[in-house]
Amino acid sequence: MNKKNQSTLVHIIQEPRKPVGEKYPTLILLHGRGADEHDLFGLAEYLDERLLVISARAPFQFSYGGGFTWYDILEVGRPEPKMFAESYRLLNHFFDDVKKQYPVDESNIFLLGFSMGTMMSYSLSLTRPNEIAGVIANSGYVPEETDLNFQWDKLHGTSFFVAHGTHDPIIPVSMGRRARLLFEQANADLTYKEYPMAHQISDESLSDMNLWLSEKLKVKSS
């Protein structure tokens, strides 16, 4: 593992365990509220060995309990506008930094978000869809209550794996189902799964997302 700070966002990386070629399929991890870049990083050892894994830290200190956050919440589904806009700006720059600083296969870049990190993953992928091969969205929602201009008509090159717990007390499963409806209406390449879990990633959902990711890598690499 190497730690890198030469970017708009602090992040850590894991190089591919089985590299293929000179440029690597890349997975960017975006954590939830009150966590940091280490929170999702433990997933890397269970995911496809060809991946360059990059885990980013949200830019704002979380005032209630430590860690970091992408924005404050006015209510479920409504980010605080100024913090959200700043995080979105920084994430865009970070995405560009990643492509410049690392040996990234730009046709094979994936995002994996959890909770608030899912909202940021949706924000980036729906505004830059031609640059992102796929999104793994865990326990989140599409941030419709923002000023972003989502390109729903340009998702033909981006695939989505959406996972949500039916017992989620933080972000109700109805918001995952709303995401499913939006992607179905856009005719996006969508895999949607619900699990008997709370606000978490379970062994079953992790196994399913890894199978999905490996299959998408095969398609993109062919």
Helices and strands as residue ranges (DSSP letters): E 2-4, E 11-14, E 24-30, G 41-46, E 52-56, E 60-61, E 68-69, E 73-75, E 78-79, H 81-101, E 104-114, H 116-127, G 129-131, E 134-138, G 152-154, E 159-165, H 173-185, E 189-195, H 203-221
